[in-house]
């Protein structure tokens, strides 16, 4: 039986009370016209609920097109003007979707750091690395240029860049992929933010460098007492580096909770498929789940996973509501009609 009167702990898990970042019912769509001129809406996010607790590292996982990066883009306020967005994105009790211009700039880069998946695109190619760091530091502090320069060299050393004074004067094209990603991490952390968002931070790096970058990111985030959201398609990264995890499918989080609980007792059929595929070592666990991607233009009240689900029932034609998986673990939550509450 489901919990008709949830406990206070369950209510806190459902509302994100105490979270550094709490996303509630986030919808995102883009309008376009078909060949006949009729307006169509591609629904990229379909009611995302997600929490990042203080001092916690959360892994946001899902296949390509699930909406992971768009969730991050909406959070840091970098959506294109054509985006139609509604819902709430609370960061330390402030709804980021209500901020514009200078008010948003005060948060982004200072209290929220961002690690992009493509460091070459994130860095200005004609500006020296040190100058980019100094500009970022001075945008959010009253440090003099000399003090900001010293801070920049210190953060370059902290992210493991050899000879940081020489690298301070380097241009991005003079850095290896791993070094460029370390610079991007330095830029995300230099102002000691309360939240760090990393979008596929190891894309394009070899396995050894991937581990170095993730070890570094985890170490520095924890040292600063920050919270972090790591977006990835790799369950192994989530298992090794994250405290909590959230699984996305077709623009919704279908299951979320502590990593140990979700891996030990996955409740959503999609989560079970991902974990089973990963444990079977079938290539890339997320790209080998053979099925057509969800139709972003389709309007339906049914569970968005119903077309893929091997356990589908008539009740799945109605929209599921997120609920706790057990009274003992209210923070482990699932979006599925068929889950039995223990």
The 8 nearest C-alpha neighbors of each residue, nearest first, counted from 0:
[[1, 340, 2, 339, 341, 3, 338, 325],
 [2, 0, 340, 3, 339, 322, 323, 324],
 [1, 3, 5, 4, 0, 323, 326, 340],
 [2, 4, 5, 1, 0, 6, 322, 323],
 [3, 5, 2, 6, 1, 7, 10, 9],
 [6, 4, 2, 9, 3, 10, 7, 8],
 [5, 7, 9, 8, 10, 4, 326, 329],
 [6, 8, 10, 9, 11, 5, 12, 4],
 [9, 7, 11, 6, 10, 12, 329, 330],
 [8, 10, 329, 12, 6, 11, 7, 5],
 [9, 11, 7, 13, 8, 12, 14, 6],
 [12, 10, 16, 8, 14, 9, 13, 15],
 [13, 11, 9, 330, 15, 10, 14, 8],
 [12, 14, 10, 11, 15, 9, 322, 330],
 [13, 15, 11, 16, 12, 10, 21, 23],
 [16, 14, 12, 18, 21, 11, 13, 50],
 [15, 17, 11, 14, 18, 12, 13, 21],
 [16, 18, 15, 19, 52, 53, 11, 91],
 [19, 17, 52, 20, 15, 16, 51, 21],
 [18, 20, 91, 52, 53, 90, 51, 17],
 [21, 19, 90, 51, 18, 50, 89, 22],
 [20, 22, 50, 89, 15, 49, 88, 18],
 [23, 21, 88, 49, 48, 87, 89, 50],
 [22, 24, 48, 87, 25, 86, 47, 88],
 [25, 23, 46, 47, 86, 48, 26, 87],
 [24, 26, 86, 46, 47, 23, 85, 87],
 [27, 25, 44, 45, 46, 85, 84, 86],
 [26, 28, 84, 44, 43, 83, 42, 25],
 [29, 27, 42, 83, 41, 43, 82, 40],
 [30, 28, 41, 82, 40, 83, 81, 31],
 [29, 31, 40, 39, 41, 38, 28, 32],
 [30, 32, 39, 38, 40, 29, 33, 41],
 [33, 31, 38, 36, 37, 39, 34, 30],
 [32, 34, 36, 35, 37, 38, 31, 39],
 [35, 33, 36, 32, 37, 38, 31, 39],
 [36, 34, 33, 37, 32, 38, 39, 31],
 [35, 37, 32, 33, 34, 38, 31, 39],
 [36, 38, 32, 33, 35, 39, 34, 31],
 [39, 37, 32, 31, 30, 36, 33, 40],
 [40, 38, 31, 30, 32, 37, 41, 33],
 [39, 41, 30, 29, 296, 42, 28, 31],
 [42, 40, 296, 295, 29, 28, 43, 30],
 [43, 41, 28, 295, 44, 40, 27, 296],
 [42, 44, 28, 27, 250, 41, 66, 295],
 [45, 43, 250, 27, 26, 42, 46, 66],
 [46, 44, 26, 250, 251, 47, 42, 43],
 [45, 47, 24, 25, 26, 251, 44, 48],
 [46, 48, 25, 251, 24, 252, 45, 23],
 [49, 47, 23, 22, 24, 252, 46, 25],
 [48, 50, 22, 21, 47, 23, 51, 252],
 [51, 49, 21, 20, 15, 18, 52, 22],
 [52, 50, 20, 18, 19, 57, 55, 21],
 [51, 53, 18, 55, 19, 50, 54, 226],
 [54, 52, 226, 55, 19, 18, 51, 225],
 [53, 55, 226, 225, 224, 52, 56, 221],
 [56, 54, 226, 52, 53, 242, 57, 227],
 [55, 57, 227, 241, 242, 226, 228, 243],
 [58, 56, 243, 228, 244, 241, 242, 229],
 [57, 59, 244, 229, 237, 241, 230, 228],
 [60, 58, 230, 245, 244, 229, 246, 231],
 [61, 59, 246, 231, 232, 247, 58, 230],
 [62, 60, 247, 232, 246, 65, 248, 63],
 [61, 63, 285, 65, 232, 64, 286, 60],
 [62, 64, 65, 61, 232, 286, 66, 285],
 [65, 63, 66, 62, 249, 67, 292, 250],
 [64, 66, 249, 248, 250, 63, 62, 61],
 [67, 65, 250, 69, 64, 68, 44, 70],
 [68, 66, 70, 69, 65, 230, 71, 59],
 [67, 69, 71, 70, 66, 72, 198, 230],
 [70, 68, 72, 66, 71, 67, 73, 43],
 [71, 69, 73, 67, 68, 72, 66, 74],
 [70, 72, 74, 68, 69, 73, 75, 67],
 [73, 71, 69, 77, 74, 75, 70, 78],
 [72, 74, 76, 70, 71, 75, 78, 69],
 [75, 73, 71, 72, 76, 70, 88, 95],
 [74, 76, 72, 73, 77, 107, 71, 111],
 [75, 77, 73, 74, 78, 72, 96, 103],
 [78, 76, 72, 75, 73, 79, 74, 71],
 [77, 79, 73, 76, 72, 82, 80, 69],
 [80, 78, 81, 82, 77, 76, 83, 72],
 [79, 81, 82, 78, 83, 77, 29, 84],
 [82, 80, 79, 29, 83, 30, 78, 28],
 [83, 81, 29, 80, 79, 28, 84, 78],
 [82, 84, 28, 27, 29, 81, 85, 30],
 [85, 83, 27, 26, 82, 28, 86, 25],
 [86, 84, 26, 25, 27, 87, 83, 24],
 [85, 87, 25, 24, 23, 26, 88, 84],
 [88, 86, 23, 22, 94, 89, 25, 24],
 [89, 87, 22, 94, 95, 21, 96, 23],
 [88, 90, 94, 21, 93, 92, 20, 95],
 [91, 89, 20, 93, 92, 19, 94, 88],
 [90, 92, 19, 93, 89, 20, 18, 94],
 [93, 91, 89, 90, 94, 19, 20, 21],
 [94, 92, 89, 90, 91, 95, 88, 97],
 [93, 95, 89, 88, 96, 97, 87, 90],
 [96, 94, 97, 98, 88, 93, 89, 90],
 [95, 97, 94, 98, 88, 87, 76, 74],
 [96, 98, 95, 94, 99, 93, 103, 87],
 [99, 97, 103, 95, 96, 102, 100, 94],
 [98, 100, 103, 102, 101, 97, 104, 96],
 [101, 99, 103, 102, 104, 98, 105, 76],
 [100, 102, 104, 103, 105, 99, 98, 106],
 [103, 101, 105, 104, 100, 99, 98, 106],
 [102, 104, 98, 99, 106, 105, 101, 100],
 [103, 105, 101, 107, 106, 102, 100, 108],
 [106, 104, 103, 102, 107, 101, 109, 139],
 [105, 107, 110, 104, 103, 109, 111, 108],
 [106, 108, 104, 111, 109, 105, 103, 110],
 [109, 107, 112, 111, 110, 106, 187, 104],
 [108, 110, 190, 106, 192, 107, 111, 139],
 [109, 111, 192, 106, 193, 107, 108, 194],
 [112, 110, 194, 107, 192, 108, 109, 195],
 [113, 111, 187, 195, 108, 192, 188, 196],
 [112, 114, 196, 187, 195, 197, 115, 111],
 [115, 113, 197, 184, 183, 187, 196, 198],
 [116, 114, 198, 117, 118, 197, 113, 200],
 [115, 117, 200, 199, 198, 202, 118, 114],
 [116, 118, 115, 119, 120, 121, 202, 200],
 [119, 117, 121, 180, 120, 179, 115, 122],
 [118, 120, 117, 121, 122, 179, 171, 124],
 [119, 121, 118, 117, 122, 123, 115, 124],
 [120, 122, 118, 119, 117, 115, 123, 183],
 [123, 121, 119, 120, 124, 118, 171, 183],
 [122, 124, 126, 125, 121, 171, 120, 131],
 [123, 125, 171, 126, 122, 170, 172, 119],
 [126, 124, 123, 127, 170, 171, 122, 172],
 [127, 125, 123, 124, 170, 128, 130, 131],
 [126, 128, 170, 130, 169, 129, 168, 131],
 [127, 129, 131, 167, 130, 170, 169, 168],
 [130, 128, 167, 132, 131, 127, 168, 133],
 [129, 131, 133, 127, 132, 128, 134, 126],
 [130, 132, 134, 128, 129, 133, 135, 127],
 [131, 133, 129, 135, 130, 134, 151, 136],
 [134, 132, 130, 136, 135, 147, 131, 148],
 [133, 135, 131, 137, 132, 136, 138, 130],
 [136, 134, 132, 138, 133, 137, 131, 139],
 [137, 135, 133, 138, 134, 139, 140, 132],
 [136, 138, 140, 134, 139, 135, 133, 142],
 [139, 137, 135, 136, 140, 134, 141, 133],
 [138, 140, 137, 136, 109, 135, 105, 141],
 [141, 139, 137, 142, 138, 136, 190, 143],
 [140, 142, 137, 143, 139, 138, 136, 147],
 [143, 141, 140, 147, 146, 137, 144, 136],
 [142, 144, 146, 145, 147, 141, 137, 148],
 [143, 145, 147, 146, 148, 142, 133, 137],
 [144, 146, 148, 147, 143, 149, 142, 150],
 [147, 145, 149, 143, 148, 144, 142, 150],
 [146, 148, 150, 144, 149, 133, 145, 142],
 [149, 147, 145, 151, 146, 150, 133, 144],
 [148, 150, 146, 152, 151, 147, 153, 145],
 [151, 149, 147, 153, 148, 152, 146, 154],
 [150, 152, 148, 154, 149, 153, 132, 147],
 [151, 153, 155, 149, 150, 154, 163, 164],
 [152, 154, 150, 156, 151, 155, 157, 149],
 [153, 155, 157, 151, 156, 152, 185, 150],
 [156, 154, 152, 158, 157, 153, 163, 160],
 [155, 157, 153, 159, 154, 160, 158, 163],
 [158, 156, 154, 159, 155, 153, 160, 185],
 [159, 157, 155, 156, 160, 181, 154, 185],
 [160, 158, 156, 157, 161, 155, 181, 215],
 [159, 161, 156, 155, 163, 158, 162, 178],
 [162, 160, 163, 159, 156, 166, 155, 165],
 [161, 163, 164, 165, 166, 160, 156, 167],
 [164, 162, 166, 165, 161, 156, 155, 152],
 [165, 163, 167, 166, 162, 152, 168, 155],
 [164, 166, 167, 163, 168, 162, 169, 161],
 [167, 165, 169, 163, 168, 164, 162, 128],
 [166, 168, 129, 164, 165, 128, 169, 163],
 [167, 169, 166, 165, 127, 129, 128, 170],
 [170, 168, 166, 127, 167, 128, 173, 171],
 [169, 171, 127, 173, 172, 128, 126, 124],
 [172, 170, 173, 174, 124, 128, 169, 179],
 [173, 171, 174, 170, 124, 175, 119, 169],
 [172, 174, 171, 170, 169, 175, 166, 179],
 [175, 173, 172, 171, 178, 179, 176, 170],
 [174, 176, 178, 177, 179, 173, 172, 171],
 [177, 175, 179, 178, 180, 174, 204, 118],
 [176, 178, 180, 179, 175, 208, 181, 204],
 [177, 179, 181, 175, 180, 176, 174, 182],
 [180, 178, 182, 176, 181, 177, 174, 118],
 [179, 181, 183, 177, 182, 118, 178, 176],
 [182, 180, 178, 184, 179, 183, 158, 185],
 [181, 183, 185, 179, 180, 184, 186, 178],
 [182, 184, 180, 186, 185, 181, 114, 118],
 [185, 183, 181, 187, 182, 186, 114, 188],
 [184, 186, 182, 188, 183, 187, 189, 154],
 [187, 185, 183, 189, 184, 188, 132, 182],
 [186, 188, 112, 184, 113, 185, 189, 114],
 [189, 187, 191, 185, 186, 190, 112, 184],
 [188, 190, 186, 191, 185, 187, 154, 136],
 [189, 191, 109, 188, 192, 136, 108, 187],
 [192, 190, 188, 189, 223, 193, 109, 110],
 [193, 191, 110, 111, 194, 109, 190, 112],
 [192, 194, 225, 110, 111, 226, 191, 195],
 [195, 193, 226, 111, 227, 192, 225, 112],
 [194, 196, 112, 227, 111, 113, 226, 228],
 [197, 195, 228, 113, 227, 229, 114, 112],
 [198, 196, 114, 229, 200, 113, 230, 228],
 [197, 199, 230, 116, 115, 200, 229, 114],
 [198, 200, 116, 231, 230, 201, 202, 197],
 [201, 199, 116, 198, 197, 202, 115, 114],
 [202, 200, 209, 204, 199, 203, 116, 212],
 [203, 201, 204, 199, 200, 116, 117, 209],
 [204, 202, 201, 205, 176, 117, 116, 209],
 [205, 203, 201, 202, 209, 208, 206, 177],
 [204, 206, 208, 207, 209, 203, 201, 177],
 [205, 207, 209, 208, 210, 204, 201, 211],
 [208, 206, 210, 209, 205, 211, 204, 212],
 [207, 209, 211, 210, 205, 206, 204, 212],
 [210, 208, 206, 212, 201, 207, 211, 204],
 [209, 211, 213, 207, 208, 212, 214, 206],
 [212, 210, 208, 214, 209, 213, 215, 207],
 [211, 213, 215, 209, 210, 214, 216, 208],
 [214, 212, 216, 210, 215, 211, 217, 209],
 [215, 213, 211, 217, 212, 216, 210, 218],
 [214, 216, 218, 212, 213, 217, 211, 219],
 [215, 217, 213, 219, 218, 214, 220, 212],
 [216, 218, 214, 220, 215, 219, 213, 221],
 [217, 219, 215, 221, 216, 220, 214, 222],
 [218, 220, 222, 216, 221, 217, 215, 223],
 [221, 219, 217, 225, 223, 222, 218, 216],
 [220, 222, 224, 218, 223, 219, 217, 225],
 [221, 223, 219, 220, 224, 218, 225, 217],
 [224, 222, 220, 225, 221, 219, 191, 192],
 [225, 223, 221, 222, 54, 220, 226, 193],
 [226, 224, 193, 54, 220, 223, 194, 221],
 [225, 227, 54, 194, 55, 53, 56, 193],
 [226, 228, 195, 56, 194, 196, 57, 229],
 [227, 229, 196, 57, 56, 58, 197, 195],
 [230, 228, 197, 58, 196, 59, 57, 198],
 [231, 229, 59, 198, 199, 58, 197, 60],
 [230, 232, 199, 60, 233, 59, 229, 198],
 [231, 233, 60, 61, 62, 234, 285, 230],
 [234, 232, 235, 231, 236, 237, 60, 284],
 [233, 235, 237, 236, 238, 232, 277, 60],
 [234, 236, 238, 233, 237, 239, 277, 240],
 [237, 235, 239, 234, 238, 233, 240, 241],
 [236, 238, 234, 241, 235, 58, 240, 239],
 [239, 237, 235, 236, 240, 234, 241, 258],
 [240, 238, 236, 237, 235, 241, 234, 242],
 [239, 241, 237, 236, 238, 217, 242, 56],
 [242, 240, 56, 237, 57, 243, 58, 238],
 [241, 243, 56, 258, 257, 57, 55, 244],
 [244, 242, 257, 57, 258, 256, 241, 58],
 [243, 245, 58, 57, 258, 255, 256, 59],
 [244, 246, 255, 59, 254, 58, 60, 252],
 [245, 247, 60, 254, 252, 61, 253, 59],
 [248, 246, 252, 61, 251, 253, 65, 60],
 [247, 249, 65, 251, 250, 61, 252, 253],
 [250, 248, 65, 251, 293, 303, 247, 66],
 [249, 251, 44, 66, 45, 65, 248, 43],
 [252, 250, 47, 247, 248, 45, 249, 46],
 [251, 253, 247, 246, 254, 47, 245, 48],
 [254, 252, 334, 333, 247, 246, 251, 248],
 [253, 255, 333, 246, 332, 252, 245, 334],
 [256, 254, 245, 332, 244, 331, 246, 333],
 [255, 257, 331, 243, 330, 244, 332, 261],
 [258, 256, 243, 260, 259, 242, 244, 261],
 [259, 257, 243, 261, 260, 244, 242, 262],
 [258, 260, 262, 257, 261, 263, 238, 242],
 [261, 259, 263, 257, 258, 262, 264, 256],
 [260, 262, 265, 264, 258, 263, 259, 256],
 [263, 261, 259, 260, 264, 265, 258, 274],
 [262, 264, 260, 261, 259, 265, 258, 266],
 [263, 265, 261, 262, 260, 266, 259, 271],
 [266, 264, 261, 271, 262, 270, 267, 263],
 [265, 267, 264, 338, 268, 333, 270, 271],
 [266, 268, 270, 269, 265, 271, 335, 333],
 [269, 267, 271, 270, 272, 266, 308, 310],
 [268, 270, 272, 271, 267, 273, 308, 304],
 [271, 269, 273, 267, 272, 268, 265, 274],
 [270, 272, 268, 274, 269, 273, 265, 275],
 [273, 271, 269, 275, 270, 274, 276, 268],
 [272, 274, 270, 276, 271, 275, 277, 284],
 [273, 275, 277, 271, 276, 272, 278, 270],
 [274, 276, 272, 278, 277, 273, 271, 279],
 [277, 275, 279, 284, 273, 274, 278, 281],
 [276, 278, 284, 274, 280, 279, 275, 273],
 [277, 279, 275, 280, 276, 274, 281, 284],
 [278, 280, 276, 277, 281, 275, 274, 284],
 [281, 279, 277, 278, 282, 276, 284, 283],
 [282, 280, 279, 276, 284, 283, 277, 287],
 [283, 281, 280, 284, 287, 277, 286, 276],
 [282, 284, 285, 286, 287, 281, 277, 280],
 [285, 283, 277, 276, 287, 286, 282, 281],
 [286, 284, 62, 283, 287, 288, 273, 232],
 [285, 287, 283, 288, 284, 62, 289, 63],
 [288, 286, 289, 285, 284, 283, 282, 281],
 [289, 287, 286, 285, 290, 284, 276, 273],
 [290, 288, 287, 291, 286, 292, 285, 307],
 [291, 289, 288, 292, 307, 287, 293, 306],
 [290, 292, 293, 289, 294, 307, 306, 288],
 [293, 291, 290, 294, 64, 249, 295, 65],
 [292, 294, 295, 249, 291, 303, 297, 304],
 [293, 295, 297, 296, 292, 41, 291, 249],
 [296, 294, 41, 42, 297, 293, 43, 40],
 [297, 295, 41, 294, 40, 42, 298, 39],
 [296, 298, 294, 295, 299, 42, 41, 293],
 [299, 297, 296, 300, 295, 42, 294, 301],
 [298, 300, 301, 297, 303, 302, 316, 318],
 [299, 301, 318, 317, 316, 302, 298, 303],
 [302, 300, 316, 317, 318, 299, 315, 303],
 [301, 303, 318, 305, 304, 315, 316, 319],
 [304, 302, 305, 301, 249, 306, 293, 248],
 [303, 305, 302, 307, 306, 308, 248, 269],
 [306, 304, 308, 302, 307, 303, 311, 315],
 [307, 305, 304, 308, 303, 311, 302, 309],
 [308, 306, 305, 304, 309, 290, 311, 269],
 [307, 309, 305, 310, 311, 306, 304, 268],
 [310, 308, 311, 307, 268, 305, 306, 312],
 [311, 309, 308, 312, 268, 337, 305, 307],
 [310, 312, 308, 309, 305, 315, 313, 306],
 [311, 313, 314, 315, 310, 316, 337, 305],
 [314, 312, 315, 316, 311, 317, 305, 301],
 [315, 313, 316, 312, 317, 336, 311, 337],
 [316, 314, 317, 313, 312, 302, 301, 311],
 [315, 317, 301, 314, 313, 302, 300, 318],
 [318, 316, 301, 315, 300, 314, 302, 319],
 [317, 319, 301, 302, 300, 320, 316, 315],
 [320, 318, 335, 336, 334, 302, 317, 321],
 [319, 321, 334, 322, 318, 335, 336, 333],
 [320, 322, 334, 333, 332, 319, 335, 323],
 [323, 321, 332, 333, 320, 324, 334, 1],
 [322, 324, 332, 329, 325, 331, 333, 330],
 [323, 325, 340, 332, 331, 322, 333, 341],
 [326, 324, 341, 340, 328, 327, 323, 329],
 [325, 327, 328, 329, 341, 324, 323, 340],
 [326, 328, 325, 329, 341, 324, 330, 323],
 [327, 329, 325, 330, 326, 331, 324, 323],
 [330, 328, 9, 323, 331, 326, 325, 327],
 [329, 331, 12, 328, 256, 332, 9, 323],
 [332, 330, 256, 329, 328, 324, 255, 323],
 [333, 331, 323, 322, 255, 324, 254, 330],
 [332, 334, 254, 321, 253, 322, 335, 267],
 [335, 333, 321, 253, 320, 319, 254, 322],
 [334, 336, 319, 337, 338, 333, 267, 320],
 [337, 335, 319, 338, 315, 334, 314, 320],
 [336, 338, 335, 339, 312, 310, 315, 267],
 [339, 337, 335, 336, 266, 340, 267, 324],
 [338, 340, 341, 337, 0, 324, 1, 336],
 [341, 339, 324, 325, 1, 0, 338, 323],
 [340, 325, 339, 324, 326, 0, 327, 1]]
